[in-house]
Amino acid sequence: MAKQERAIRTRRAILEAAGAVFDEHGYTSTTIAMVLERADVTKGALYFHFPSKESLAQAVLDEQVDFGAVPPQSSKLQEIIDTTFVVARRLLGDALLRGSVRLTVDQCAPPGVDHTGPFLQWADHLMGLMEQAREQGELLPAVEPRETVELLVGGFAGIQLMSRALTGREDLGHRISVLWGHILPSLAVPGLLRRLDAEPDRGARVLAALESAGS
């Protein structure tokens, strides 16, 4: 059991180190030596878990959607909103998530690294919530859930890139709030619209509630 726990910790340390290095340098410029130095593990330990740089990059990418977990809400539109704000907030402090997002939009990664995974996984996750929102009568009649979800996923990807370039993502909460301010009136029924919370600090408040519930 102790050996298994050490292996889990080692794998996590490698992933977090790789996320930081991929975020800072991109796929092409990242080397295994950089990850080894950052993770402070042996080459044998790294290759035990990840046989190649491609497999390491894929593992970093596969971690992304888990960072969007939020508490359930009676309004599924609010839950979707919360997901975007929580990811935006976590991007400020989590190197593994930043590395995963960097790899998602890094066009220099080889064909063996699947860029489509995070986009498809996010779309599927949000699609489930959007369908529940429709069943609960939260959406305007003309809303097409799949198209709306793909717009949100693509819009978030572009906005976080712009925020990263201009402010190191410090203004990402504000930018996501502006995005929702434009989108929500075309999605939510009027009775719900005024009750939805898309203020810039929403991510910080949701994360604080999660941490409080877990303590």
N, C-alpha and C positions, 0 to 999 in steps of 0.2 A: 504493500500500500504506500509506504514512504517513497519507494522508487517511482511508483506511478505518479505521485504528487509532484516529485521533483521533475519528472518528464513534462508534466503539464505546465509547471512554472517556467521551465526552460523554453518550451515552445512559445509560451506567451511572451517571454522576454525577447525572443528572437523576432516575433511578429511586431512587437512595439518598436524595437530598434529599426527593423526594416521599414515600418511605416514612416518613422522620422526621416530616415535617409532617402527613401523614395520621394517624400514630400519636398525635401530640400534640394535634391539633385535630379529628379526625374528618373525614368527607367534606364535610359541609355547610359547615363553617367554614374549610376549606382553600381558598386562592385560588392561582391561577397565579402571582401576584406573590410570594407566600410561597415557592413552590418555586423561582422564579427567583433570589430573594435567597439562599436556602439553597444552591442549586447553583452560584451565581455564573456563570450562562450568560446569553446573550441570549435575548430572546423568540423571535427567528427560529430559534435553535438548538433551543429546546424544541419549537416547533411543527413543525419539520422532522421530528422523531421522533414527536411526539404531538399530533395536531390538536385535541384537546379535553381538558378535565379528566376526562371519562369515559374516554377512551382511555388516559390516564395512569394512572388508578385501575385499569383492567383490566390494564394491563401490570404494575403492582405486584402485583396479585392472582396473576397468572400465574407469578410468580417463586417462589411459596411452596414447592411440593413439592420443588424442587431442594435446599432447605436440610435435607432429611431424609436425604441420602445417607450411608450408613454402610458399613463394610467387610462383605463377605459373611461369614456365620457358618455352621458346619455345622448348628447348630440355627436353623431359620427363626423359631421363636418368639423366640429371643434377638435375632435381627435386627429383629423387630418392636419388641421392648422397646427396643433400642438406638435405633431411629428416634425413638421418643417422647422419650427422654432427650436425644438430640442436638438435636432441635428446641427442647426446653425450655431447654437450655443456650444455644443460639444466640439465643434470644429476649432474653437478658440483654444481648447486645452488638451485635446487628445491627439497625439501624434499618429497613432495607428489609423484613426478615422481620416486625418488629413492626408496621410499617405494613400489610403484607399481611394479617396476622392481625386487626388492627383493622378493616380494610375487610370482611373476611369476615363479621364479626358486626355491622357497622354497618348498621342498618336504614334509615338516612336516604339512602343512596346511591340514585340513580335506577335505573329498570328497565333502562337500557342497560348497567349494570354488573352482571355476572353473579356473584352471591354463591355460586351453587351449585358453580362450578368447583372451588375448593379442596376442598370437602367430597367431591365426586365423585372428584377426582383422588387425594386421600388414600385414599379407600375402595378405589379400583381398585388403587393401589400396594400397600396392605397386603393386599388380597384375594389378589394373586398370591403373596405370602409365606405367607399362611395356607393356601392350597391346597397349597403345597409342604410346609408343616408337616404337613398331614394325610396327604399321600402318604408322608412319612417316618415316620409312626406317632407323631408328637409329641402329637396331640390326643386327648382323651377321646372315646369314640364318640358322645356326645350333642351335641357341639359343632357348631353351625351357623356356618360361616365368615362368610357375609355378614352375618348379624345381629351376630356378635361384632365384626367390623370396624366396623360402623356404631356400635355401642356405644362402642368405643374412640375413634373420631373425635369423636363427640359429647361423650363424657366428657372428653377432652382439651380441647376447645374451652371447656367450662364451667369446668374446673379452672383453666385459664390465666387466664380472666377473673377468677375469684375471687382467685387469687394476685396478679394485677396490681392489683386494687383494694386488697388488704390489705397487701401487702408490696412492690409494684413488681416482682413475680415472683421475689423473692429466695428464697422458699421453694418454688418450683415443682418443683425436683428432689425434695424431700421429699414433696410432694403426689402427684407421679407415682409415686413408690415406694409410697406407701400405696394408690393405685389398683391397681397391679399386685399388691400383697399380697392384695387382696381378689379380684382376677379370676383370677390364675394357677391357684389350686387347682381352679377349675372348668373350666380349659382343658387343662392339661398332664398327661400321664400321670405317675404317681408317680415313675418312675425318672428322668425328666427334670426334674421340678419342683425338686428340691433342687440341681440344677446350674445353674439359671438365675440370672442376676445382675440384680437390679432394685434395687440399693442407690442411695441418693440421688445419689451422686457418679458414677454410671455415665456420664452424658453427658460430664462433664469428662474422664474417662479415655479414652472412645472418641475424643473430639476430639483429645486429646493424641496418641493413637496415629496418627490420621489426619495430624496436622501433622508428626509424626516421620517417617512414611512418605513424606511429600511433600517433606521437606527434603533 
